[in-house]
Amino acid sequence: MSAPGSGPRRAPLVVGNWKMNKTNPEAVALVRELLPALLPTPPCEVVLCPPITALTEVSLLLAGTPVRLGAQNLHWEAGGAFTGEVSGAMLRSAGCAFAIVGHSERRHLFGETDETVARKAGAALAAGLAVVVCVGETLAERESGATEAVVDRQLRAAVLELPGDALARTVVAYEPVWAIGTGRTATPAQAQAVHAHLRGRLAERFGAPGSGVRILYGGSVTAENAGSLLAEADVDGALVGGASLAAAGFAAIVRAAGVRGAR
């Protein structure tokens, strides 16, 4: 098993998950405010994930820039009688390069299972998208000492069974459920411990390529705490929720990730 933080150099990544926020005019205004702080060259890889209604308009604004577009969810089938759902091919046609699957809100509010998340991850990859697979434990699971067992189960279902050639387009995001939208954040040491554990599991399964998979931290990431979290050896970036809705704060998180990348 590779030591924590070891393996191929990993380019930092910051993903802004806007969740169910921003009408189309509001999304356009946010991107127009944010881009001047990121261009011409963002200090790290940046992905914006607006609501599905705004994907096309945001895509037009991002065209020709290094900032990528992502979706917050997708269906596991390529098409069919699934009212209200969207396929990977549809997301690609709207300009998406990434898709998030298995976010804790999808798991806990909408009943998505490990099997569902795995099918969605496979569908995203089959459609040519990069995929951000979310894993994380509830407060009760952490307090009972089950954190590693929970994230192992989630990782095994959606990532460890992937073919090795899919790893280059696979990102893992550790988001402790008890820190999502609560204002509570895992300490840097807590985040590092879980990230190192996940990296060990990836290295056990895939060898050196597994050590190169980027693992993001998500859970009340802000401009104030991003620097300390991103200073940890196995924290390769951030999946940002509420703080991605304000241009200045999100740009500060991107800068913090850029400092990591320069080390």
C-alpha positions in Angstrom: 0.0 0.0 0.0 1.3 3.5 -0.8 2.0 5.8 2.1 -0.5 8.7 2.6 0.1 11.5 0.2 2.4 9.4 -2.0 2.0 8.4 -5.6 1.6 10.5 -8.8 1.3 14.2 -8.4 -2.3 15.2 -8.2 -3.6 18.5 -9.7 -5.9 20.3 -7.2 -9.5 20.5 -8.1 -12.3 22.7 -6.7 -15.9 21.9 -7.6 -18.7 24.4 -6.9 -22.0 22.6 -6.3 -24.8 25.2 -6.4 -27.5 22.8 -5.4 -31.0 24.1 -5.9 -30.0 27.7 -6.1 -29.9 30.4 -8.8 -32.3 31.2 -11.6 -30.9 31.5 -15.0 -30.3 35.3 -14.7 -28.8 34.8 -11.3 -26.5 32.1 -12.6 -25.3 34.3 -15.4 -24.6 37.1 -13.0 -22.6 34.9 -10.7 -20.5 33.5 -13.5 -19.8 37.0 -14.9 -18.7 38.1 -11.4 -16.6 35.0 -10.8 -14.7 34.7 -14.1 -12.6 37.9 -13.8 -11.2 36.5 -10.6 -10.2 33.2 -12.3 -9.0 34.2 -15.7 -6.9 34.0 -17.8 -5.4 31.0 -15.9 -7.1 29.6 -12.7 -4.6 28.5 -10.1 -6.2 25.0 -10.1 -8.8 23.1 -12.0 -12.3 24.5 -11.4 -15.7 23.0 -12.2 -19.0 24.8 -11.8 -22.2 22.7 -11.2 -25.2 24.9 -11.6 -28.8 23.6 -11.6 -29.8 21.8 -14.7 -31.9 24.7 -16.0 -28.9 26.9 -16.2 -26.4 24.5 -17.7 -26.7 25.7 -21.3 -26.4 29.4 -20.4 -23.5 28.8 -18.1 -21.8 26.7 -20.7 -21.9 29.6 -23.2 -20.2 31.8 -20.6 -17.5 29.2 -19.9 -16.8 28.5 -23.6 -13.2 29.2 -24.4 -12.1 29.4 -20.7 -10.3 26.7 -18.6 -13.3 26.6 -16.2 -15.3 23.4 -16.7 -19.0 22.7 -16.4 -20.5 19.9 -14.3 -23.9 18.5 -13.5 -25.2 17.7 -10.0 -26.8 14.4 -10.9 -27.9 12.1 -13.8 -29.9 8.9 -14.5 -28.2 5.6 -14.9 -29.9 4.8 -18.2 -29.0 6.4 -21.6 -32.6 7.2 -22.4 -36.2 6.0 -22.1 -39.4 6.6 -20.1 -37.9 8.3 -17.0 -39.9 11.4 -16.6 -38.0 14.3 -15.1 -34.6 12.6 -15.4 -31.5 13.5 -17.5 -29.0 11.2 -19.2 -25.2 11.5 -19.5 -25.5 12.2 -23.2 -27.9 15.1 -22.6 -25.4 16.6 -20.1 -22.6 16.2 -22.6 -24.7 18.0 -25.2 -25.3 20.8 -22.8 -21.6 21.3 -22.4 -20.9 19.3 -19.2 -17.5 17.6 -18.6 -18.2 16.4 -15.1 -21.1 14.9 -13.1 -21.5 14.5 -9.3 -23.0 11.2 -8.1 -23.9 10.0 -4.6 -24.0 13.3 -2.9 -25.2 12.9 0.7 -28.4 14.8 -0.1 -29.2 12.4 -2.9 -28.5 9.4 -0.6 -30.4 10.6 2.5 -33.2 12.8 1.1 -34.0 10.8 -2.1 -33.1 7.3 -1.0 -30.2 6.6 -3.4 -28.4 3.4 -2.5 -24.8 2.3 -3.1 -26.1 0.3 -6.1 -27.8 3.3 -7.6 -24.7 5.5 -7.1 -22.6 2.8 -8.8 -24.9 2.6 -11.8 -24.9 6.4 -12.1 -21.1 6.5 -11.9 -20.9 3.9 -14.7 -23.4 5.9 -16.8 -21.4 9.1 -16.4 -18.2 7.5 -17.5 -19.9 5.7 -20.4 -21.2 9.0 -21.6 -17.6 10.4 -21.6 -18.0 12.5 -18.5 -15.6 12.6 -15.6 -17.4 11.6 -12.3 -17.2 12.9 -8.8 -18.2 10.0 -6.5 -19.3 11.2 -3.0 -18.8 9.1 0.2 -19.3 10.0 3.8 -20.7 9.0 7.2 -23.5 10.4 9.4 -22.9 11.7 12.8 -24.2 8.6 14.4 -21.9 6.4 12.3 -18.9 8.6 13.2 -19.7 8.5 16.9 -20.1 4.7 16.8 -16.7 4.3 15.2 -18.1 3.1 11.8 -16.6 5.8 9.6 -14.1 3.6 7.8 -16.6 0.8 7.3 -19.2 3.2 5.8 -16.8 4.8 3.4 -15.3 1.5 2.5 -18.7 0.1 1.5 -19.5 3.2 -0.5 -16.1 3.2 -2.3 -16.3 -0.5 -3.0 -19.7 -0.2 -4.7 -19.0 2.8 -6.9 -15.2 3.0 -7.5 -13.3 -0.2 -6.6 -15.2 -2.2 -9.2 -14.4 0.2 -12.1 -11.9 -0.8 -14.8 -8.5 0.7 -14.3 -8.8 2.8 -17.4 -11.6 4.8 -15.8 -9.5 6.1 -13.0 -8.2 9.1 -14.9 -11.8 10.4 -15.1 -12.8 9.5 -11.5 -12.7 11.8 -8.5 -13.7 10.8 -4.9 -15.2 13.4 -2.6 -15.3 12.7 1.1 -18.2 14.6 2.6 -19.1 13.8 6.2 -22.8 14.1 6.3 -22.7 15.8 9.7 -20.8 18.7 8.2 -23.0 19.3 5.1 -24.7 22.7 5.5 -24.4 22.6 9.3 -21.6 25.0 9.7 -19.6 22.1 11.3 -16.4 21.1 9.5 -14.2 18.2 10.0 -10.9 19.3 11.5 -7.9 19.1 9.1 -6.7 16.0 11.0 -10.1 14.3 10.8 -10.3 15.0 7.1 -6.7 13.8 6.5 -7.3 10.6 8.4 -10.3 9.6 6.2 -8.6 10.8 3.0 -5.5 8.7 3.8 -7.7 5.7 4.5 -9.5 6.1 1.1 -6.2 6.5 -0.7 -4.9 3.3 0.9 -8.0 1.4 -0.3 -7.6 2.8 -3.9 -3.9 1.9 -3.9 -4.7 -1.6 -2.6 -7.1 -2.1 -5.5 -5.4 -0.3 -8.4 -1.7 0.2 -7.3 0.0 3.4 -8.3 -2.9 4.6 -10.5 -5.1 4.4 -7.5 -2.8 6.7 -5.6 -3.3 9.2 -8.3 -7.1 9.5 -7.9 -8.0 12.9 -6.5 -9.9 13.0 -3.2 -11.8 16.2 -2.4 -13.1 17.3 1.0 -16.7 18.5 1.1 -18.6 19.8 4.1 -19.0 23.5 5.0 -15.8 24.5 3.2 -15.3 28.3 3.4 -12.7 30.8 2.4 -11.6 30.8 6.1 -11.0 27.1 6.6 -10.0 26.0 3.0 -6.3 26.8 3.5 -5.9 24.6 6.6 -7.9 21.7 5.0 -6.0 21.9 1.7 -2.6 21.9 3.6 -3.2 18.2 4.4 -1.3 15.7 2.3 -4.2 13.8 1.0 -6.8 16.6 0.6 -6.6 17.3 -3.1 -9.2 19.9 -3.4 -12.8 20.8 -2.3 -16.4 20.1 -3.2 -17.9 23.4 -2.2 -21.6 24.0 -1.5 -22.9 27.2 0.0 -19.6 29.1 -0.4 -19.7 28.5 -4.1 -22.7 30.9 -4.4 -20.6 34.0 -3.6 -17.9 34.9 -6.2 -15.4 36.4 -3.8 -15.5 33.5 -1.3 -15.4 30.8 -4.0 -12.4 32.5 -5.7 -10.6 32.6 -2.3 -11.1 28.8 -2.0 -9.7 28.3 -5.5 -6.7 30.4 -4.6 -6.1 28.3 -1.5 -6.1 25.2 -3.7 -3.7 26.9 -6.1 -1.3 27.4 -3.2 -1.5 23.6 -2.5 -0.7 22.9 -6.2 2.3 25.2 -6.1 3.9 23.2 -3.3 
